[in-house]
Amino acid sequence: MDVESLFPSESDLDLSFTSCASNTSTDRTFTSSSARSSLTLSFNESRGLSSSSGVHRPHRKSDPHWTAIHAATNLSPDGTIHLNHLKLLRHLGSGNLGRVFLCRLKDYDDSATFALKVIDREALTNKKLSHVMMESQVLSVVDHPFLPTLYAHLEVSHYTCLLIDYCPGGDLHSLLRKQPGNRFRVDAVRFFASEVLVGLEYLHALGVVYRDLKPENILIREDGHVMLSDFDLCFTADVVPTLFKRFSSKVGPTKKNWLSCLEAVFRRRKEISDEEMTAFVAEPTAAYSRCCVGTHEYLAPELVNGNGHGNGVDWWAFGIFLYELLYGRTPFKGATKEATLRNIASSRPFGFPESDVAAEENGVAEVKDLIARLLVKDPRRRLGCAWGAADIKRHPFFDGIKWPLIRTYSPPDVPGLMRKKSHVSHVRGGGSSFSLSRRKSLGKRWSWRGIGNFIKGKGSDSKLNKKISM
């Protein structure tokens, strides 16, 4: 299928136009979903991001997708990507904003595939056009392994075309439905949550409040790692990066310990020495919006009440996200959308299931404590609202994770997860710490599940729902 057949043949449609490229290396897919759709009930902010399109990023020069893009531009007479350089392979799906196609560059290796989002601006309302603009602006500035790549932004006639990553692994919601009991083990929850947390931290450092976190918007790359998608509901705010020093005890569930007087003295000395913490914080704490958007089961109380909200809505959604991965459902879900919203707005606290299927797994106490600290209805007391991801990373649920090495961890061994290639993860030592290396001589590959069991001590086909990210 040629790209020309996608568009009507009006004389005003010029298929020769320049591209606006932004360099990042990630993989992304688009599939349709019959699950939960996002809602928009108010205006969308017009505040924009400055574009960094065309910036040269040497750290991406070895990526095969960029190699294909550069080869095509070198062969182009004017040195730019044109719409007729693309060969459409198949239609992936349609959404509220347009259509998505799997494609590749003509006369180039088939291994470099992309997703092409085609948006007919004449068919959209002003509100939806603002959503398209917001997503384009966010995609143009991000450069992160857990976020999408915008390879080219093409404008032709009344069409907007975004050439982005294709993720063949589908979305996390579909993967969740393939698991026994429609839930992940604690070690798998830790893996996916840690990568999503790093992605959210990066967005917040750019001043971007996501507002649409849910498993349907977490895509799975071919190597089993995650990719956040759908940025049309974002809004932006100023961020002042700050290096803080403070005294703070580590958050987490309390454990009863029987210590001798001497042990208690030494332990108290260690706790005092650990209380002083230096943290780099780049969190949009001044962000403010009165726009009610998002997925109803993931809306924060302050967003439902309509009194204005800020960065805390993402950390509330992160708590809902953890709960759904662990139990297969969201904590405030009612019989109808209205009942769900009433449960969220109610002053009654949420509770965990009485028959806890995860009760016997290692780490369940820690993840439940983290969820409880995130699902605090007063955003002023919610974990993450003041210090962002820096506080959440320190929670005992994430003990042992070497955050700078997060990309080297092997994805969990769960049914239905695509894993094209794995990373070598070696555990060394005991306790709650571990280190990772690529020492090939050891010849042993550790999965995330293996790491979790090592740290904590060993314990005890549905139809694919597709999602269009527009």
C-alpha positions in Angstrom: 0.0 0.0 0.0 1.4 3.4 -1.0 0.9 6.5 1.2 -0.7 8.4 -1.7 -3.7 6.0 -1.5 -4.3 7.1 2.1 -5.4 10.6 1.2 -8.0 12.0 -1.2 -6.6 13.3 -4.5 -7.6 17.0 -4.2 -5.3 19.4 -5.9 -4.4 21.1 -2.7 -2.7 18.0 -1.2 1.0 18.3 -1.7 2.8 15.1 -0.8 6.2 16.7 -0.9 6.9 18.5 2.4 9.7 18.8 4.9 10.0 16.9 8.2 10.6 18.2 11.6 12.6 15.5 13.4 13.2 15.0 17.1 15.8 12.3 18.1 15.0 9.7 20.7 15.3 5.9 20.5 12.3 3.9 21.6 9.7 1.5 20.3 6.0 2.1 20.2 2.8 0.5 18.9 -0.8 1.6 18.6 -3.7 -0.7 19.1 -7.4 -0.2 19.7 -8.8 -0.8 23.2 -12.4 -1.6 24.2 -11.5 -0.9 27.9 -11.5 2.6 29.4 -11.5 5.7 27.4 -10.3 9.1 28.6 -12.8 11.9 29.1 -12.6 15.7 28.7 -15.0 17.9 30.5 -13.5 21.4 30.3 -11.1 23.6 28.4 -7.5 22.6 27.7 -4.6 24.8 28.5 -3.0 26.7 25.7 0.4 26.9 27.3 3.0 25.3 25.1 6.5 23.8 25.1 9.4 25.1 23.2 10.3 22.6 20.4 13.7 21.0 20.1 13.1 19.5 16.7 16.1 18.8 14.6 18.5 18.8 17.6 21.5 16.5 16.9 21.8 13.8 19.6 24.9 11.7 19.1 23.8 9.2 21.7 21.1 7.9 19.3 23.4 7.6 16.2 23.6 3.8 16.5 19.8 3.2 16.7 18.6 1.3 13.6 15.5 3.5 13.3 17.6 6.7 13.1 20.0 4.9 10.7 17.0 4.3 8.4 15.8 8.0 8.8 19.3 9.3 8.0 19.7 7.0 5.0 16.4 8.2 3.6 17.3 11.9 4.1 20.6 11.4 2.4 18.9 9.9 -0.6 16.3 12.6 -0.7 17.1 15.4 -3.2 16.3 18.1 -0.7 17.7 16.2 2.3 14.3 15.8 4.0 11.8 13.1 4.7 8.6 13.2 2.6 5.4 11.4 2.9 6.0 9.5 -0.3 9.2 8.0 1.3 6.9 5.8 3.4 5.4 2.4 2.5 2.3 1.5 4.5 2.2 -2.1 5.6 -1.2 -2.3 7.4 -3.8 -0.3 9.3 -3.3 -0.7 13.0 -6.4 1.1 14.2 -8.4 4.2 14.5 -9.2 6.5 17.4 -10.8 9.8 18.4 -8.2 11.9 16.6 -7.3 9.9 13.5 -5.8 6.7 12.1 -2.6 4.8 12.7 -0.6 2.7 10.2 2.4 0.4 10.4 4.9 1.6 7.9 8.5 1.5 6.9 10.8 3.6 4.7 10.8 2.6 1.0 13.9 0.9 -0.4 15.2 0.3 3.1 15.6 -2.6 5.5 12.2 -4.0 6.6 13.4 -4.3 10.2 13.0 -0.6 10.8 9.3 -0.2 11.2 7.4 2.8 12.4 3.9 3.9 13.4 2.4 6.7 11.3 -0.4 8.7 13.0 -2.5 10.5 10.4 -4.8 13.2 11.8 -7.3 15.1 9.6 -7.4 18.5 11.3 -10.6 19.5 9.4 -12.5 16.7 11.1 -11.6 17.8 14.6 -13.1 20.4 17.0 -11.0 23.2 18.4 -10.6 21.3 21.7 -9.3 18.1 19.9 -7.0 20.3 17.8 -5.5 21.6 21.1 -5.0 18.0 22.2 -3.1 17.3 18.9 -0.9 20.3 19.5 -0.2 19.3 23.1 0.9 15.8 22.1 3.0 17.1 19.2 4.7 19.5 21.6 5.5 16.9 24.2 6.8 14.4 21.7 9.0 17.1 20.2 10.9 17.6 23.4 11.2 14.2 25.2 14.4 12.2 25.0 14.0 9.2 27.3 14.1 5.4 26.9 10.7 5.0 28.5 9.0 7.6 26.3 8.2 7.7 22.6 10.4 8.9 19.8 9.1 11.5 17.3 11.1 10.7 14.1 9.2 13.2 11.9 6.4 15.6 12.2 4.8 16.1 8.8 2.3 18.7 7.8 0.5 18.4 4.4 -2.6 20.3 3.5 -5.1 19.7 6.4 -3.3 16.6 7.6 -0.9 16.2 10.5 1.3 13.0 10.3 3.5 11.9 13.2 6.1 9.2 12.5 6.8 7.5 15.8 7.9 4.2 17.4 6.0 1.0 16.9 5.8 -1.4 19.9 4.8 -4.9 18.9 4.2 -6.0 22.5 0.8 -4.3 22.8 -0.2 -2.5 26.0 0.0 -3.4 29.7 -3.8 -3.6 30.1 -3.9 -6.4 27.5 -1.0 -8.2 29.1 -2.6 -7.9 32.6 -5.7 -9.7 31.2 -3.5 -12.6 30.2 -2.3 -13.3 33.7 -3.7 -15.8 36.1 -6.4 -14.0 38.1 -5.9 -10.9 35.9 -3.1 -9.7 38.2 0.7 -9.6 38.3 3.0 -11.1 40.9 4.6 -8.5 43.2 8.0 -8.8 41.5 6.4 -8.0 38.1 4.5 -5.1 39.7 7.8 -3.8 40.9 9.4 -4.0 37.5 6.7 -2.2 35.6 6.1 0.3 38.4 9.8 1.3 38.6 10.0 2.0 34.9 6.8 4.0 34.8 8.0 5.9 37.9 11.2 6.9 36.0 9.2 8.0 33.0 6.9 10.1 35.2 9.9 11.6 36.9 11.3 12.7 33.6 8.0 14.2 32.4 7.7 16.2 35.7 11.2 17.4 35.4 10.2 19.0 32.0 7.2 20.5 33.7 4.7 18.1 32.1 1.8 16.8 34.2 0.7 13.6 32.5 -3.0 13.2 33.7 -3.7 10.0 31.8 -1.7 7.2 33.5 -3.3 3.8 33.1 -2.3 0.3 31.9 -3.8 1.0 28.4 -1.3 3.8 27.9 1.7 1.8 28.9 3.0 0.1 25.8 5.4 -2.8 25.7 8.5 -2.6 23.4 10.0 -5.6 21.7 12.5 -6.1 24.5 9.8 -6.2 27.2 10.4 -2.7 28.6 7.7 -0.1 28.8 6.8 3.0 26.9 4.4 5.7 28.1 2.1 7.0 25.5 -0.8 9.4 24.9 0.2 12.9 25.8 -2.8 14.8 24.5 -4.3 15.4 28.0 -1.0 16.8 29.5 -0.6 20.3 30.7 2.6 22.2 31.5 4.0 24.4 34.2 7.3 25.9 35.2 9.8 23.9 37.1 12.7 25.1 39.3 15.2 22.2 39.8 16.5 22.4 43.3 19.1 20.4 45.4 17.6 19.9 48.9 19.1 18.7 52.1 16.8 17.6 54.8 16.4 15.3 57.7 13.8 12.6 57.1 13.3 9.0 58.2 12.6 6.4 55.5 9.0 5.8 54.8 7.6 2.3 54.9 5.7 -0.3 56.9 6.8 -0.7 60.6 8.1 -4.0 61.7 8.2 -5.3 65.3 11.8 -6.0 66.3 13.0 -7.4 69.6 16.4 -5.8 70.2 18.7 -5.8 73.2 19.7 -2.4 74.6 23.0 -2.5 72.9 21.5 -3.4 69.5 18.9 -0.6 69.9 21.7 2.0 70.6 23.7 1.0 67.5 20.5 0.9 65.4 19.4 4.3 66.6 22.9 5.8 65.7 22.5 4.3 62.2 19.0 5.8 61.8 20.2 9.2 62.9 23.1 9.1 60.3 20.6 8.1 57.6 18.1 10.8 58.3 20.0 13.5 56.5 19.1 13.2 52.8 20.3 15.2 49.8 17.9 15.0 46.9 17.6 16.6 43.5 14.0 17.6 43.0 12.6 18.9 39.7 8.8 18.7 40.4 6.1 21.1 39.0 4.8 21.9 42.4 3.3 25.2 41.1 1.3 23.4 38.4 -2.4 24.3 38.5 -5.4 23.5 36.2 -9.1 23.4 36.5 -9.6 21.2 33.5 -11.3 17.9 34.2 -9.7 15.3 32.0 -8.5 11.7 32.4 -9.9 8.2 32.8 -12.7 8.1 35.5 -11.2 5.3 37.5 -7.9 7.1 37.7 -9.1 10.6 38.5 -7.8 12.2 41.7 -10.3 13.5 44.3 -9.2 17.1 43.7 -9.8 16.7 40.0 -13.3 15.2 40.5 -14.2 18.0 42.9 -13.3 20.6 40.3 -11.5 22.8 42.7 -8.2 22.8 40.8 -5.4 20.3 40.7 -1.6 20.1 40.1 1.1 17.5 39.9 -0.5 15.4 42.6 -2.9 13.9 40.2 -0.1 11.9 38.6 1.0 10.4 42.0 -2.6 9.5 42.8 -2.9 7.8 39.5 0.4 6.0 40.2 -1.2 4.5 43.3 -4.3 3.4 41.4 -1.9 1.9 38.8 -0.1 -0.1 41.4 -3.4 -1.3 42.9 -4.7 -2.5 39.5 -1.5 -4.3 38.6 -1.6 -6.1 42.0 -5.3 -6.9 42.2 -6.6 -6.7 38.6 -9.1 -3.9 39.3 -9.1 -0.4 40.5 -9.9 0.4 44.2 -12.8 2.8 43.7 -14.7 1.2 40.8 -18.4 1.3 41.2 -21.3 -0.2 39.2 -21.4 3.0 37.0 -19.0 5.8 36.1 -21.0 8.1 38.4 -20.7 5.6 41.3 -17.0 5.4 40.7 -16.6 9.2 40.9 -18.7 9.3 44.0 -16.4 6.7 45.6 -13.4 8.8 44.7 -14.9 12.0 46.0 -16.1 10.4 49.3 -14.2 11.1 52.5 -14.2 7.3 53.2 -10.8 5.8 52.8 -10.3 2.9 50.4 -9.6 -0.6 51.6 -7.7 -3.7 50.3 -9.6 -6.9 49.4 -10.5 -9.1 52.4 -9.4 -12.2 50.6 -6.0 -11.0 49.5 -4.6 -13.2 46.8 -1.2 -11.5 47.1 -1.0 -11.9 50.9 1.6 -14.7 50.8 3.9 -13.0 48.3 7.2 -11.4 49.3 6.9 -7.6 49.2 3.1 -7.4 49.4 3.3 -5.4 52.7 5.6 -2.9 51.2 3.5 -2.3 48.0 0.3 -2.0 50.0 2.0 0.6 52.3 3.2 2.5 49.2 -0.4 2.4 47.7 -1.8 3.7 50.9 0.6 6.6 51.0 -0.2 7.5 47.4 -3.9 7.3 47.7 -4.2 10.0 50.3 -7.2 12.2 49.3 -5.6 15.4 50.6 -2.9 16.2 48.0 -0.9 18.2 50.6 -0.2 14.9 52.5 0.1 12.6 49.5 3.5 11.0 48.9 5.3 12.6 45.9 3.4 15.9 45.8 6.2 17.9 47.4 9.3 15.9 46.6 8.2 14.0 43.5 9.7 10.7 42.6 12.7 11.2 44.9 10.4 10.3 47.9 8.7 7.4 46.2 12.0 5.9 45.1 13.1 5.7 48.8 10.1 3.6 49.8 11.0 0.1 50.9 9.0 -1.4 48.0 11.8 -0.3 45.7 14.7 -1.3 48.0 17.6 -2.8 46.1 16.9 -1.1 42.8 19.9 0.6 41.2 18.0 3.4 39.5 20.8 4.4 37.1 20.9 0.8 35.9 17.1 0.4 35.5 17.4 -0.4 31.8 19.7 -3.3 32.4 17.1 -5.3 34.3 15.5 -8.3 32.6 11.7 -8.1 32.2 9.7 -10.5 34.4 8.8 -13.9 33.3 5.0 -13.5 32.8 2.6 -15.1 30.3 2.3 -13.2 27.0 5.2 -10.8 27.5 7.4 -10.4 24.4 11.1 -10.5 25.1 13.2 -10.2 22.0 16.5 -9.9 24.0 17.3 -10.0 27.6 19.8 -8.1 29.7 22.3 -9.7 32.1 21.4 -9.0 35.7 23.8 -10.5 38.3 23.0 -10.4 42.1 25.9 -10.1 44.5 25.8 -10.2 48.2 22.8 -10.5 50.5 20.2 -8.4 52.2 18.2 -5.9 50.3 21.0 -4.7 47.9 22.0 -6.0 44.6 24.3 -4.9 41.8 24.0 -5.4 38.1 26.8 -6.0 35.5 27.3 -7.4 32.1 30.0 -9.9 33.0 29.4 -12.4 30.2 31.9 -14.9 31.7 29.4 -15.8 34.5 27.0 -17.2 31.8 24.0 -16.7 34.0 21.0 -14.5 33.3 18.8 -13.3 36.1 15.2 -12.4 35.6 13.4 -9.7 37.6 11.6 -12.5 39.4 14.9 -14.0 40.4 16.2 -10.7 41.8 13.0 -10.2 43.8 13.2 -13.7 45.3 16.9 -13.2 46.1 16.2 -9.9 47.9 13.1 -10.9 49.9 13.6 -14.7 50.2 11.7 -17.2 48.1 8.0 -17.5 48.8 5.4 -19.1 47.9 -5.6 -16.6 26.2 -7.9 -13.8 26.3 -8.6 -11.7 23.2 -6.2 -8.9 22.7 -7.7 -5.5 23.6 -6.2 -3.0 21.3 -5.5 0.7 22.0 -5.2 3.7 19.8 -2.9 6.4 21.2 -3.9 9.6 19.7 
